[in-house]
Amino acid sequence: MTCHFYILPSSSMDKFNVGHSCDDLQDRIPWHLSNHRVFTSKAKDWELVYFEKYSDLKAAYARERQIKSWKSKQRKKEIIKLKNQLSSFRNTDTAGRVGGSPDTYRGQLPHQPQIPMRLFYFCGGI
């Protein structure tokens, strides 16, 4: 069973929803946007910007509790930004063309992102 930890921001509320689920994320997001009686029903602009896969519910829930314990919007923004930096790196080959494989790179990254150590630990390294 594949489970996920995810982060959904709402620009209208200037808040983040942090959660976990073993449901398909494509089904989970509409639930957050529907009329139900929880925190996310207060806004209709939640979007999936970050997720991590886990092999079981317990691990996904542990990650959710860890991120919620930060109580920091800035740290959540940092892991989203880091994911975006790594995604753009993985989609560029050694000549700077889009579509390259991360396996193309051996050794030093062409443009090493500055990764705060606390994020390096939480993301499991590069």
Short mmCIF file of the C-alpha atoms (twelve columns), coordinates in Angstrom:
data_MODEL
# 
_entry.id   MODEL 
# 
loop_
_atom_site.group_PDB 
_atom_site.id 
_atom_site.type_symbol 
_atom_site.label_atom_id 
_atom_site.label_alt_id 
_atom_site.label_comp_id 
_atom_site.label_asym_id 
_atom_site.label_seq_id 
_atom_site.Cartn_x 
_atom_site.Cartn_y 
_atom_site.Cartn_z 
_atom_site.pdbx_PDB_model_num 
ATOM 1   C CA . MET A 1   0.000   0.000  0.000   1 
ATOM 2   C CA . THR A 2   1.359   3.425  -0.955  1 
ATOM 3   C CA . CYS A 3   0.605   6.341  1.359   1 
ATOM 4   C CA . HIS A 4   1.496   9.994  1.067   1 
ATOM 5   C CA . PHE A 5   2.405   12.946 3.229   1 
ATOM 6   C CA . TYR A 6   1.363   16.184 1.511   1 
ATOM 7   C CA . ILE A 7   1.314   19.974 1.818   1 
ATOM 8   C CA . LEU A 8   -1.501  22.097 0.423   1 
ATOM 9   C CA . PRO A 9   -1.209  25.897 0.578   1 
ATOM 10  C CA . SER A 10  -4.131  28.327 0.422   1 
ATOM 11  C CA . SER A 11  -3.197  31.812 -0.753  1 
ATOM 12  C CA . SER A 12  -6.564  33.260 0.293   1 
ATOM 13  C CA . MET A 13  -6.084  32.086 3.898   1 
ATOM 14  C CA . ASP A 14  -2.273  32.369 3.895   1 
ATOM 15  C CA . LYS A 15  -2.156  28.921 5.519   1 
ATOM 16  C CA . PHE A 16  -0.796  25.458 4.824   1 
ATOM 17  C CA . ASN A 17  -2.702  22.224 5.244   1 
ATOM 18  C CA . VAL A 18  -0.383  19.349 6.122   1 
ATOM 19  C CA . GLY A 19  -1.793  15.849 5.925   1 
ATOM 20  C CA . HIS A 20  -1.359  12.197 5.077   1 
ATOM 21  C CA . SER A 21  -3.455  9.684  3.189   1 
ATOM 22  C CA . CYS A 22  -3.368  6.258  1.598   1 
ATOM 23  C CA . ASP A 23  -6.013  7.376  -0.893  1 
ATOM 24  C CA . ASP A 24  -5.068  8.436  -4.393  1 
ATOM 25  C CA . LEU A 25  -4.017  12.091 -4.129  1 
ATOM 26  C CA . GLN A 26  -6.116  12.905 -7.211  1 
ATOM 27  C CA . ASP A 27  -9.159  11.869 -5.140  1 
ATOM 28  C CA . ARG A 28  -7.966  13.446 -1.906  1 
ATOM 29  C CA . ILE A 29  -7.597  17.025 -3.197  1 
ATOM 30  C CA . PRO A 30  -11.258 17.352 -4.334  1 
ATOM 31  C CA . TRP A 31  -12.285 16.184 -0.853  1 
ATOM 32  C CA . HIS A 32  -10.375 19.107 0.664   1 
ATOM 33  C CA . LEU A 33  -12.109 21.460 -1.769  1 
ATOM 34  C CA . SER A 34  -15.592 20.112 -1.013  1 
ATOM 35  C CA . ASN A 35  -18.026 21.266 1.647   1 
ATOM 36  C CA . HIS A 36  -17.133 19.253 4.713   1 
ATOM 37  C CA . ARG A 37  -16.682 20.201 8.355   1 
ATOM 38  C CA . VAL A 38  -12.930 20.535 8.701   1 
ATOM 39  C CA . PHE A 39  -10.336 23.288 8.392   1 
ATOM 40  C CA . THR A 40  -9.902  23.061 4.606   1 
ATOM 41  C CA . SER A 41  -13.580 23.715 3.884   1 
ATOM 42  C CA . LYS A 42  -12.979 27.401 4.684   1 
ATOM 43  C CA . ALA A 43  -11.141 27.996 1.378   1 
ATOM 44  C CA . LYS A 44  -11.483 26.717 -2.176  1 
ATOM 45  C CA . ASP A 45  -7.947  27.389 -3.447  1 
ATOM 46  C CA . TRP A 46  -6.014  24.482 -1.912  1 
ATOM 47  C CA . GLU A 47  -3.506  23.000 -4.333  1 
ATOM 48  C CA . LEU A 48  -1.053  20.143 -4.086  1 
ATOM 49  C CA . VAL A 49  2.487   21.566 -4.166  1 
ATOM 50  C CA . TYR A 50  4.438   18.930 -2.240  1 
ATOM 51  C CA . PHE A 51  4.122   15.256 -1.376  1 
ATOM 52  C CA . GLU A 52  6.254   12.337 -0.261  1 
ATOM 53  C CA . LYS A 53  5.515   8.631  -0.784  1 
ATOM 54  C CA . TYR A 54  5.644   6.115  2.071   1 
ATOM 55  C CA . SER A 55  5.116   2.372  2.180   1 
ATOM 56  C CA . ASP A 56  2.715   2.528  5.120   1 
ATOM 57  C CA . LEU A 57  0.298   4.818  6.923   1 
ATOM 58  C CA . LYS A 58  2.346   4.931  10.116  1 
ATOM 59  C CA . ALA A 59  5.377   6.436  8.331   1 
ATOM 60  C CA . ALA A 60  3.268   9.024  6.461   1 
ATOM 61  C CA . TYR A 61  1.550   10.018 9.709   1 
ATOM 62  C CA . ALA A 62  4.909   10.327 11.498  1 
ATOM 63  C CA . ARG A 63  6.129   12.709 8.778   1 
ATOM 64  C CA . GLU A 64  2.931   14.764 9.097   1 
ATOM 65  C CA . ARG A 65  3.416   15.065 12.871  1 
ATOM 66  C CA . GLN A 66  7.065   16.039 12.366  1 
ATOM 67  C CA . ILE A 67  6.215   18.855 9.929   1 
ATOM 68  C CA . LYS A 68  3.298   20.070 12.064  1 
ATOM 69  C CA . SER A 69  5.600   20.206 15.085  1 
ATOM 70  C CA . TRP A 70  7.696   22.839 13.291  1 
ATOM 71  C CA . LYS A 71  4.843   25.366 13.570  1 
ATOM 72  C CA . SER A 72  6.661   27.412 10.930  1 
ATOM 73  C CA . LYS A 73  5.360   28.603 7.560   1 
ATOM 74  C CA . GLN A 74  8.902   29.485 6.551   1 
ATOM 75  C CA . ARG A 75  10.220  25.940 6.992   1 
ATOM 76  C CA . LYS A 76  7.314   24.543 4.961   1 
ATOM 77  C CA . LYS A 77  8.084   27.075 2.230   1 
ATOM 78  C CA . GLU A 78  11.745  26.015 2.320   1 
ATOM 79  C CA . ILE A 79  11.036  22.327 1.666   1 
ATOM 80  C CA . ILE A 80  8.657   23.262 -1.174  1 
ATOM 81  C CA . LYS A 81  11.324  25.556 -2.640  1 
ATOM 82  C CA . LEU A 82  13.965  22.832 -2.287  1 
ATOM 83  C CA . LYS A 83  11.711  20.354 -4.095  1 
ATOM 84  C CA . ASN A 84  11.266  22.850 -6.929  1 
ATOM 85  C CA . GLN A 85  15.033  23.409 -7.179  1 
ATOM 86  C CA . LEU A 86  15.679  19.666 -7.321  1 
ATOM 87  C CA . SER A 87  12.880  19.150 -9.868  1 
ATOM 88  C CA . SER A 88  14.333  21.772 -12.193 1 
ATOM 89  C CA . PHE A 89  17.772  20.159 -11.791 1 
ATOM 90  C CA . ARG A 90  16.438  16.697 -12.629 1 
ATOM 91  C CA . ASN A 91  14.746  18.021 -15.772 1 
ATOM 92  C CA . THR A 92  17.937  19.550 -17.211 1 
ATOM 93  C CA . ASP A 93  20.790  17.575 -18.787 1 
ATOM 94  C CA . THR A 94  24.506  18.461 -18.637 1 
ATOM 95  C CA . ALA A 95  24.208  20.796 -21.627 1 
ATOM 96  C CA . GLY A 96  21.357  22.652 -19.931 1 
ATOM 97  C CA . ARG A 97  18.669  21.081 -22.117 1 
ATOM 98  C CA . VAL A 98  15.336  20.195 -20.579 1 
ATOM 99  C CA . GLY A 99  14.556  16.495 -20.244 1 
ATOM 100 C CA . GLY A 100 17.839  15.106 -18.960 1 
ATOM 101 C CA . SER A 101 18.068  12.307 -16.450 1 
ATOM 102 C CA . PRO A 102 19.482  12.786 -12.936 1 
ATOM 103 C CA . ASP A 103 21.729  9.819  -13.785 1 
ATOM 104 C CA . THR A 104 23.453  12.071 -16.339 1 
ATOM 105 C CA . TYR A 105 25.289  13.779 -13.473 1 
ATOM 106 C CA . ARG A 106 28.196  12.147 -11.707 1 
ATOM 107 C CA . GLY A 107 29.852  13.816 -8.754  1 
ATOM 108 C CA . GLN A 108 29.278  17.545 -8.235  1 
ATOM 109 C CA . LEU A 109 26.000  19.147 -9.258  1 
ATOM 110 C CA . PRO A 110 26.365  21.857 -11.931 1 
ATOM 111 C CA . HIS A 111 24.563  24.378 -9.714  1 
ATOM 112 C CA . GLN A 112 24.622  23.150 -6.138  1 
ATOM 113 C CA . PRO A 113 21.489  24.414 -4.308  1 
ATOM 114 C CA . GLN A 114 22.107  25.849 -0.871  1 
ATOM 115 C CA . ILE A 115 20.446  23.340 1.438   1 
ATOM 116 C CA . PRO A 116 20.129  24.193 5.121   1 
ATOM 117 C CA . MET A 117 21.293  21.191 7.139   1 
ATOM 118 C CA . ARG A 118 17.955  20.770 8.893   1 
ATOM 119 C CA . LEU A 119 16.273  20.399 5.486   1 
ATOM 120 C CA . PHE A 120 18.988  18.091 4.206   1 
ATOM 121 C CA . TYR A 121 18.254  15.748 7.103   1 
ATOM 122 C CA . PHE A 122 14.454  15.864 6.727   1 
ATOM 123 C CA . CYS A 123 14.541  15.324 2.964   1 
ATOM 124 C CA . GLY A 124 16.900  12.397 3.274   1 
ATOM 125 C CA . GLY A 125 19.749  14.065 1.404   1 
ATOM 126 C CA . ILE A 126 20.229  14.342 -2.305  1 
# 
